[in-house]
Amino acid sequence: MAGEGDKPRRGIYLLPNLFTTAALFAGFYAIVAATKGAFEAAAASIFIAAVLDGMDGRIARLTNTQSAFGAEYDSLSDMISFGLAPALVAYHWGLHELGKLGWLAAFTYVAATALRLARFNTQVGIADKRYFQGLASPSAAGLVAATVWVGESYDLARLIPVLPVILVMTVTVALLMVSNIRYHSFKGLDFRGRVPFVHILVVVLLFVLISLDPPLVLFSVLFCYALSGPVMTLIELRRRRLERKRAGGTPPP
């Protein structure tokens, strides 16, 4: 039993919050780079923030340094790095040319990110950890950043009208974040256990593939992941419809 003179322990865990701070710095730098027209650096910074954001939580669990402060700090960092940063990168890259429609699209993305994070925080410990409800904000930010990165790297403005592309992408990704569509979270992956040697080879090949053309490969991977949610939902709806028909005695087509 604690004595009368005992006081609650103060302070915060340093290691996981260092990674959260680094992710916040990367997100802020993306905003600064976008205002200066360095869109490739801005997009890359958002991906760096996503990597660091994925590490802080795992490090906290591995070192048993989870805390309520860390969870709140991580959520605020996510709002900057995956809400405000990609919206402003997209705005400075092309949405600003659309006037009011452009900044409204950027605001829609920011608001959707805030709603997505608030819903996620209220469902911690309740929702199925195998799935995300709605597209996760780091994936959404990565898809917007990759779109800008591809457009800037390949100078797509001279080939296709990029303004409708970035407008549709920004709004669509925002809607996917606040939707009820389920996405695999990959939280079931065990990084502490032993794995076959071939898994290490796959990781090496993945790094090589990304290094060949980072913007195009990252865009392709994230675009397919964003599509996987609606596709998986349609397959599940069709399966349930067939089960109801079988249960009712109606043969499936």
Contacts in CASP RR format, 6 or more apart in sequence:
PFRMAT RR
TARGET T0000
AUTHOR 0000-0000-0000
METHOD contacts of the structure
MODEL  1
MAGEGDKPRRGIYLLPNLFTTAALFAGFYAIVAATKGAFEAAAASIFIAA
VLDGMDGRIARLTNTQSAFGAEYDSLSDMISFGLAPALVAYHWGLHELGK
LGWLAAFTYVAATALRLARFNTQVGIADKRYFQGLASPSAAGLVAATVWV
GESYDLARLIPVLPVILVMTVTVALLMVSNIRYHSFKGLDFRGRVPFVHI
LVVVLLFVLISLDPPLVLFSVLFCYALSGPVMTLIELRRRRLERKRAGGT
PPP
12 67 0 8 1.000
12 69 0 8 1.000
12 70 0 8 1.000
13 60 0 8 1.000
13 63 0 8 1.000
13 65 0 8 1.000
13 67 0 8 1.000
13 70 0 8 1.000
15 59 0 8 1.000
15 60 0 8 1.000
15 63 0 8 1.000
15 65 0 8 1.000
16 56 0 8 1.000
16 57 0 8 1.000
16 59 0 8 1.000
16 60 0 8 1.000
16 63 0 8 1.000
16 65 0 8 1.000
16 66 0 8 1.000
16 70 0 8 1.000
17 56 0 8 1.000
17 69 0 8 1.000
17 70 0 8 1.000
17 73 0 8 1.000
19 52 0 8 1.000
19 53 0 8 1.000
19 55 0 8 1.000
19 56 0 8 1.000
19 57 0 8 1.000
19 59 0 8 1.000
20 52 0 8 1.000
20 53 0 8 1.000
20 56 0 8 1.000
20 70 0 8 1.000
20 73 0 8 1.000
20 74 0 8 1.000
20 77 0 8 1.000
21 77 0 8 1.000
22 52 0 8 1.000
23 48 0 8 1.000
23 49 0 8 1.000
23 50 0 8 1.000
23 52 0 8 1.000
23 53 0 8 1.000
23 56 0 8 1.000
23 77 0 8 1.000
23 81 0 8 1.000
24 49 0 8 1.000
24 76 0 8 1.000
24 77 0 8 1.000
24 80 0 8 1.000
24 81 0 8 1.000
26 45 0 8 1.000
26 46 0 8 1.000
26 48 0 8 1.000
26 49 0 8 1.000
26 52 0 8 1.000
26 81 0 8 1.000
27 45 0 8 1.000
27 46 0 8 1.000
27 49 0 8 1.000
27 80 0 8 1.000
27 81 0 8 1.000
27 85 0 8 1.000
28 80 0 8 1.000
28 81 0 8 1.000
28 85 0 8 1.000
29 41 0 8 1.000
29 42 0 8 1.000
29 45 0 8 1.000
30 41 0 8 1.000
30 42 0 8 1.000
30 43 0 8 1.000
30 45 0 8 1.000
30 46 0 8 1.000
30 49 0 8 1.000
30 81 0 8 1.000
30 85 0 8 1.000
30 86 0 8 1.000
30 89 0 8 1.000
30 145 0 8 1.000
31 42 0 8 1.000
31 84 0 8 1.000
31 85 0 8 1.000
31 88 0 8 1.000
31 89 0 8 1.000
33 39 0 8 1.000
33 41 0 8 1.000
33 42 0 8 1.000
33 45 0 8 1.000
34 42 0 8 1.000
34 85 0 8 1.000
34 88 0 8 1.000
34 89 0 8 1.000
34 91 0 8 1.000
34 92 0 8 1.000
34 93 0 8 1.000
35 88 0 8 1.000
35 92 0 8 1.000
37 92 0 8 1.000
39 89 0 8 1.000
39 92 0 8 1.000
39 93 0 8 1.000
39 148 0 8 1.000
39 149 0 8 1.000
39 152 0 8 1.000
40 149 0 8 1.000
40 152 0 8 1.000
40 153 0 8 1.000
40 215 0 8 1.000
42 85 0 8 1.000
42 89 0 8 1.000
42 145 0 8 1.000
42 148 0 8 1.000
43 89 0 8 1.000
43 142 0 8 1.000
43 145 0 8 1.000
43 146 0 8 1.000
43 148 0 8 1.000
43 149 0 8 1.000
43 152 0 8 1.000
43 215 0 8 1.000
44 149 0 8 1.000
44 214 0 8 1.000
45 85 0 8 1.000
46 81 0 8 1.000
46 82 0 8 1.000
46 85 0 8 1.000
46 86 0 8 1.000
46 89 0 8 1.000
46 141 0 8 1.000
46 142 0 8 1.000
46 145 0 8 1.000
47 142 0 8 1.000
47 145 0 8 1.000
47 146 0 8 1.000
47 218 0 8 1.000
49 81 0 8 1.000
49 82 0 8 1.000
49 85 0 8 1.000
49 138 0 8 1.000
49 141 0 8 1.000
50 81 0 8 1.000
50 82 0 8 1.000
50 138 0 8 1.000
50 141 0 8 1.000
50 142 0 8 1.000
53 74 0 8 1.000
53 77 0 8 1.000
53 78 0 8 1.000
53 81 0 8 1.000
53 82 0 8 1.000
53 138 0 8 1.000
54 138 0 8 1.000
56 74 0 8 1.000
57 66 0 8 1.000
57 74 0 8 1.000
58 191 0 8 1.000
59 65 0 8 1.000
60 66 0 8 1.000
60 67 0 8 1.000
60 70 0 8 1.000
62 192 0 8 1.000
71 121 0 8 1.000
71 124 0 8 1.000
75 117 0 8 1.000
75 121 0 8 1.000
78 113 0 8 1.000
78 117 0 8 1.000
78 137 0 8 1.000
78 138 0 8 1.000
79 113 0 8 1.000
79 114 0 8 1.000
79 117 0 8 1.000
81 141 0 8 1.000
82 113 0 8 1.000
82 137 0 8 1.000
82 138 0 8 1.000
82 140 0 8 1.000
82 141 0 8 1.000
82 142 0 8 1.000
83 109 0 8 1.000
83 110 0 8 1.000
83 113 0 8 1.000
83 114 0 8 1.000
83 137 0 8 1.000
83 141 0 8 1.000
84 110 0 8 1.000
84 113 0 8 1.000
85 141 0 8 1.000
86 109 0 8 1.000
86 140 0 8 1.000
86 141 0 8 1.000
86 142 0 8 1.000
86 144 0 8 1.000
86 145 0 8 1.000
87 106 0 8 1.000
87 107 0 8 1.000
87 109 0 8 1.000
87 110 0 8 1.000
87 113 0 8 1.000
87 144 0 8 1.000
87 170 0 8 1.000
88 106 0 8 1.000
89 144 0 8 1.000
89 145 0 8 1.000
89 148 0 8 1.000
90 105 0 8 1.000
90 106 0 8 1.000
90 109 0 8 1.000
90 144 0 8 1.000
90 147 0 8 1.000
90 148 0 8 1.000
90 166 0 8 1.000
90 169 0 8 1.000
90 170 0 8 1.000
91 102 0 8 1.000
91 103 0 8 1.000
91 106 0 8 1.000
93 148 0 8 1.000
93 152 0 8 1.000
93 166 0 8 1.000
94 162 0 8 1.000
94 163 0 8 1.000
94 166 0 8 1.000
95 102 0 8 1.000
95 103 0 8 1.000
95 105 0 8 1.000
95 106 0 8 1.000
95 163 0 8 1.000
95 166 0 8 1.000
95 167 0 8 1.000
95 170 0 8 1.000
96 102 0 8 1.000
96 103 0 8 1.000
97 163 0 8 1.000
98 105 0 8 1.000
98 163 0 8 1.000
98 167 0 8 1.000
101 167 0 8 1.000
102 167 0 8 1.000
105 167 0 8 1.000
105 170 0 8 1.000
105 171 0 8 1.000
106 170 0 8 1.000
108 170 0 8 1.000
108 171 0 8 1.000
108 174 0 8 1.000
109 140 0 8 1.000
109 144 0 8 1.000
109 170 0 8 1.000
109 171 0 8 1.000
109 173 0 8 1.000
109 174 0 8 1.000
111 174 0 8 1.000
112 174 0 8 1.000
112 175 0 8 1.000
112 177 0 8 1.000
112 178 0 8 1.000
113 137 0 8 1.000
113 140 0 8 1.000
113 141 0 8 1.000
113 174 0 8 1.000
113 177 0 8 1.000
115 177 0 8 1.000
115 178 0 8 1.000
116 134 0 8 1.000
116 135 0 8 1.000
116 136 0 8 1.000
116 137 0 8 1.000
116 140 0 8 1.000
116 177 0 8 1.000
116 178 0 8 1.000
117 137 0 8 1.000
119 133 0 8 1.000
119 178 0 8 1.000
120 132 0 8 1.000
120 133 0 8 1.000
123 133 0 8 1.000
127 133 0 8 1.000
129 185 0 8 1.000
129 187 0 8 1.000
129 188 0 8 1.000
130 184 0 8 1.000
130 185 0 8 1.000
130 187 0 8 1.000
130 188 0 8 1.000
131 182 0 8 1.000
131 183 0 8 1.000
131 184 0 8 1.000
131 185 0 8 1.000
132 182 0 8 1.000
132 183 0 8 1.000
132 184 0 8 1.000
132 185 0 8 1.000
133 180 0 8 1.000
133 181 0 8 1.000
133 182 0 8 1.000
134 176 0 8 1.000
134 177 0 8 1.000
134 178 0 8 1.000
134 179 0 8 1.000
134 180 0 8 1.000
134 181 0 8 1.000
134 182 0 8 1.000
134 183 0 8 1.000
135 173 0 8 1.000
135 176 0 8 1.000
135 177 0 8 1.000
135 179 0 8 1.000
135 181 0 8 1.000
135 183 0 8 1.000
135 226 0 8 1.000
135 229 0 8 1.000
136 177 0 8 1.000
136 183 0 8 1.000
136 185 0 8 1.000
137 177 0 8 1.000
139 183 0 8 1.000
139 222 0 8 1.000
139 225 0 8 1.000
139 226 0 8 1.000
140 173 0 8 1.000
140 174 0 8 1.000
140 176 0 8 1.000
140 177 0 8 1.000
140 226 0 8 1.000
142 218 0 8 1.000
142 222 0 8 1.000
143 169 0 8 1.000
143 173 0 8 1.000
143 219 0 8 1.000
143 222 0 8 1.000
143 223 0 8 1.000
143 226 0 8 1.000
144 166 0 8 1.000
144 169 0 8 1.000
144 170 0 8 1.000
144 173 0 8 1.000
146 215 0 8 1.000
146 218 0 8 1.000
146 219 0 8 1.000
146 222 0 8 1.000
146 223 0 8 1.000
147 165 0 8 1.000
147 166 0 8 1.000
147 169 0 8 1.000
147 219 0 8 1.000
148 166 0 8 1.000
149 214 0 8 1.000
149 215 0 8 1.000
149 218 0 8 1.000
149 219 0 8 1.000
150 156 0 8 1.000
150 215 0 8 1.000
150 216 0 8 1.000
150 219 0 8 1.000
151 157 0 8 1.000
151 162 0 8 1.000
151 215 0 8 1.000
153 215 0 8 1.000
153 216 0 8 1.000
156 162 0 8 1.000
156 165 0 8 1.000
173 226 0 8 1.000
176 226 0 8 1.000
181 229 0 8 1.000
181 230 0 8 1.000
181 233 0 8 1.000
182 229 0 8 1.000
182 232 0 8 1.000
182 233 0 8 1.000
183 225 0 8 1.000
183 228 0 8 1.000
183 229 0 8 1.000
183 232 0 8 1.000
184 228 0 8 1.000
209 217 0 8 1.000
210 217 0 8 1.000
210 218 0 8 1.000
242 252 0 8 1.000
245 251 0 8 1.000
245 252 0 8 1.000
246 252 0 8 1.000
END
